[in-house]
């Protein structure tokens, strides 16, 4: 049994860099290394229909996060500390706007 190495872990703050949810960010709720997937808070909300039960007498439509591929996320913060090389888009846009003003 080999352990699969991942660049992110549970609790990290990440940004989605590609796919349908590009630009959104959130905290990692779970990492699934065998499937190379992560669950990001507030990203890819899916609806699951639950049948009637003792807990839900009238049934329910539950919303929860769906997994996205681990290669589609970029690490922003780990343990509340910003990661080197992860500067925000606002800083990049400021640099571009300064260069166009000259």
Backbone bond lengths (Angstrom), bond angles and torsions (degrees), N, CA, C in turn:
res aa  C-N    CA-C-N  psi(-1)  N-CA   C-N-CA  omega(-1)  CA-C   N-CA-C  phi
1 X - - - 1.447 - - 1.530 109.43 -
2 X 1.315 115.11 108.98 1.451 120.11 177.68 1.514 110.13 -92.21
3 X 1.319 115.83 141.67 1.453 121.03 178.20 1.521 108.85 -86.55
4 X 1.322 116.70 131.27 1.455 120.82 -178.12 1.525 108.69 -89.22
5 X 1.334 116.30 128.67 1.464 122.54 -177.43 1.518 109.48 -86.09
6 X 1.337 117.10 131.89 1.453 123.08 179.15 1.522 109.09 -123.05
7 X 1.330 117.02 149.93 1.462 120.46 -179.27 1.531 112.42 -85.30
8 X 1.335 117.55 -5.24 1.460 121.72 178.62 1.527 109.22 -131.04
9 X 1.335 115.25 159.76 1.458 119.25 176.54 1.518 109.23 -141.03
10 X 1.307 116.12 171.01 1.463 122.33 -177.61 1.526 110.07 -59.21
11 X 1.341 115.65 133.04 1.459 120.98 178.72 1.518 114.25 97.26
12 X 1.341 118.17 -12.97 1.462 121.30 178.43 1.525 110.38 -72.01
13 X 1.331 116.38 152.33 1.464 121.87 175.56 1.520 106.92 -97.75
14 X 1.333 117.03 123.07 1.463 121.47 -175.63 1.528 111.00 -127.90
15 X 1.346 114.53 163.48 1.452 121.79 175.13 1.525 107.53 -122.62
16 X 1.330 117.50 139.67 1.458 121.83 178.18 1.529 107.03 -82.46
17 X 1.343 116.56 124.82 1.461 120.08 -174.11 1.517 113.71 -104.77
18 X 1.336 117.97 -12.28 1.466 119.42 177.80 1.515 110.27 -154.07
19 X 1.317 115.44 162.27 1.459 121.00 -179.27 1.512 111.63 99.23
20 X 1.320 116.27 -170.67 1.463 122.07 -177.11 1.513 113.44 -65.47
21 X 1.317 118.49 -23.04 1.458 121.80 -173.85 1.524 111.45 -108.31
22 X 1.341 116.80 25.82 1.462 122.52 -178.81 1.528 111.10 -57.66
23 X 1.332 116.13 136.26 1.453 121.38 178.11 1.513 113.93 96.14
24 X 1.304 118.47 -20.82 1.469 119.84 179.81 1.525 109.26 -82.85
25 X 1.323 115.49 154.80 1.458 119.95 -178.72 1.516 109.74 -140.20
26 X 1.306 115.81 163.31 1.453 121.06 179.93 1.508 111.14 176.95
27 X 1.325 114.96 -177.47 1.459 122.27 -179.04 1.523 109.13 -91.47
28 X 1.321 117.13 144.25 1.460 121.46 178.34 1.521 109.06 -78.55
29 X 1.339 115.05 125.07 1.458 121.51 179.20 1.520 111.46 -90.01
30 X 1.341 117.24 -35.46 1.463 121.01 -179.26 1.526 109.72 -157.66
31 X 1.321 116.07 149.96 1.459 122.82 175.49 1.517 107.81 -118.19
32 X 1.327 116.78 129.15 1.468 122.63 178.16 1.529 107.87 -112.32
33 X 1.344 118.80 85.32 1.467 120.69 -171.54 1.529 114.87 -65.78
34 X 1.336 118.36 -32.88 1.462 119.68 -179.61 1.528 111.32 -65.26
35 X 1.329 116.55 -36.13 1.457 121.57 -179.97 1.528 112.06 -94.33
36 X 1.342 117.89 -2.86 1.465 124.89 -177.12 1.524 111.17 54.49
37 X 1.322 115.94 50.07 1.466 122.35 -178.40 1.521 109.83 -131.74
38 X 1.335 115.85 156.59 1.461 122.24 174.92 1.519 109.58 -134.53
39 X 1.328 116.24 152.53 1.463 122.61 173.03 1.519 106.89 -105.30
40 X 1.340 116.99 119.30 1.455 122.21 -179.26 1.520 108.76 -110.16
41 X 1.329 116.26 133.48 1.456 122.72 -176.72 1.533 110.70 -61.94
42 X 1.343 116.27 123.12 1.457 121.76 177.09 1.513 115.49 81.63
43 X 1.330 118.15 4.11 1.469 122.19 -179.16 1.520 108.88 -113.58
44 X 1.323 116.82 136.98 1.466 125.28 -179.83 1.528 111.22 55.19
45 X 1.312 115.64 61.58 1.468 121.21 177.17 1.529 108.27 -73.58
46 X 1.336 115.85 123.04 1.461 120.59 178.28 1.519 108.97 -114.34
47 X 1.330 116.15 153.09 1.459 121.13 179.68 1.514 109.17 -105.38
48 X 1.320 116.15 130.63 1.459 121.92 179.33 1.518 108.05 -118.22
49 X 1.323 116.07 123.93 1.463 121.48 179.93 1.523 108.59 -84.46
50 X 1.342 115.63 123.10 1.462 121.12 179.62 1.522 109.46 -105.08
51 X 1.306 116.45 135.62 1.461 120.28 -179.18 1.524 110.18 -77.12
52 X 1.300 115.92 168.61 1.461 121.41 179.71 1.522 109.98 -62.82
53 X 1.326 115.21 138.32 1.457 120.54 178.11 1.525 108.32 -153.32
54 X 1.314 115.52 -176.69 1.450 119.40 179.21 1.536 110.62 -66.46
55 X 1.326 116.29 -35.68 1.459 120.48 178.04 1.527 111.71 -72.63
56 X 1.344 117.30 -39.98 1.469 123.07 -179.73 1.525 108.94 -118.96
57 X 1.328 118.77 86.70 1.463 120.22 -176.12 1.531 113.93 -61.65
58 X 1.323 117.13 -28.57 1.469 118.61 -179.43 1.527 112.53 -108.89
59 X 1.317 118.29 11.71 1.452 121.08 -177.23 1.521 109.80 82.79
60 X 1.327 117.29 177.60 1.455 119.97 -175.85 1.520 110.05 -165.58
61 X 1.316 115.93 151.21 1.459 121.45 169.65 1.524 105.90 -111.72
62 X 1.323 116.24 106.52 1.456 121.73 -176.91 1.523 109.47 -93.04
63 X 1.334 116.79 139.41 1.456 121.90 176.05 1.522 108.53 -108.32
64 X 1.340 115.08 134.72 1.453 119.82 177.63 1.519 109.59 -151.26
65 X 1.320 116.50 168.19 1.453 120.95 -179.00 1.520 110.30 -78.78
66 X 1.323 115.64 141.94 1.447 121.62 174.90 1.517 109.83 -103.03
67 X 1.322 117.95 158.15 1.465 120.54 -177.61 1.529 112.19 -76.55
68 X 1.333 116.05 146.78 1.466 121.77 171.65 1.524 107.64 -125.73
69 X 1.325 116.67 160.10 1.459 120.76 -176.21 1.523 110.58 -67.60
70 X 1.325 114.83 142.95 1.463 120.81 -174.35 1.528 112.28 -66.69
71 X 1.326 117.37 -24.63 1.464 120.38 -179.76 1.521 112.09 -75.66
72 X 1.327 118.00 -11.85 1.457 121.49 -179.28 1.522 113.28 -90.01
73 X 1.330 118.33 4.17 1.460 120.43 -179.54 1.520 110.57 -118.80
74 X 1.338 114.81 147.25 1.463 122.27 178.83 1.526 108.02 -121.36
75 X 1.304 116.48 132.97 1.458 122.51 -179.12 1.524 110.03 -71.28
76 X 1.350 116.48 130.66 1.468 121.89 177.90 1.519 110.12 -109.71
77 X 1.342 116.71 -52.08 1.463 121.48 -179.47 1.517 110.55 -133.23
78 X 1.317 115.40 141.99 1.462 121.12 172.78 1.517 107.71 -127.34
79 X 1.322 116.99 121.88 1.470 123.83 -178.38 1.531 111.75 57.64
80 X 1.327 117.40 36.12 1.458 121.70 177.00 1.521 114.41 79.89
81 X 1.335 117.79 0.82 1.460 121.21 179.78 1.525 109.23 -108.19
82 X 1.344 118.68 129.03 1.464 119.83 179.07 1.520 111.07 -63.12
83 X 1.328 115.67 144.70 1.459 121.75 -177.90 1.523 109.07 -89.94
84 X 1.312 116.10 142.96 1.461 121.57 179.55 1.531 109.90 -61.62
85 X 1.321 117.34 134.74 1.459 122.04 178.48 1.505 113.87 86.25
86 X 1.319 118.36 4.60 1.466 120.85 -179.14 1.521 109.42 -112.00
87 X 1.319 116.51 62.03 1.459 118.28 179.01 1.518 109.69 -81.22
88 X 1.304 115.60 149.73 1.460 120.63 -173.47 1.521 111.21 -75.66
89 X 1.338 115.30 164.11 1.454 121.10 179.66 1.522 111.08 -64.90
90 X 1.328 116.62 -30.57 1.461 119.03 -178.43 1.519 111.15 -63.44
91 X 1.322 117.36 -38.11 1.458 120.18 177.91 1.525 110.53 -65.18
92 X 1.346 116.99 -41.42 1.460 121.07 179.35 1.527 110.31 -65.26
93 X 1.334 116.62 -41.00 1.461 120.38 -179.81 1.522 110.54 -66.04
94 X 1.331 118.48 -37.35 1.462 121.75 177.87 1.518 110.71 -62.85
95 X 1.340 115.86 -41.51 1.461 119.97 178.92 1.522 110.72 -63.25
96 X 1.337 116.77 -41.89 1.459 121.10 -179.95 1.519 110.96 -66.13
97 X 1.329 117.53 -41.92 1.456 120.78 -177.75 1.532 110.48 -67.71
98 X 1.339 117.66 -34.40 1.461 120.53 177.80 1.524 110.43 -66.82
99 X 1.338 117.00 -40.13 1.458 120.33 -178.54 1.532 111.70 -70.39
100 X 1.318 118.74 -30.00 1.474 121.30 179.53 1.509 111.46 -78.60
101 X 1.351 118.26 -24.21 1.465 121.50 -179.89 1.508 111.92 -71.55
102 X 1.321 117.58 -28.53 1.486 121.68 -175.49 1.497 112.47 -68.51
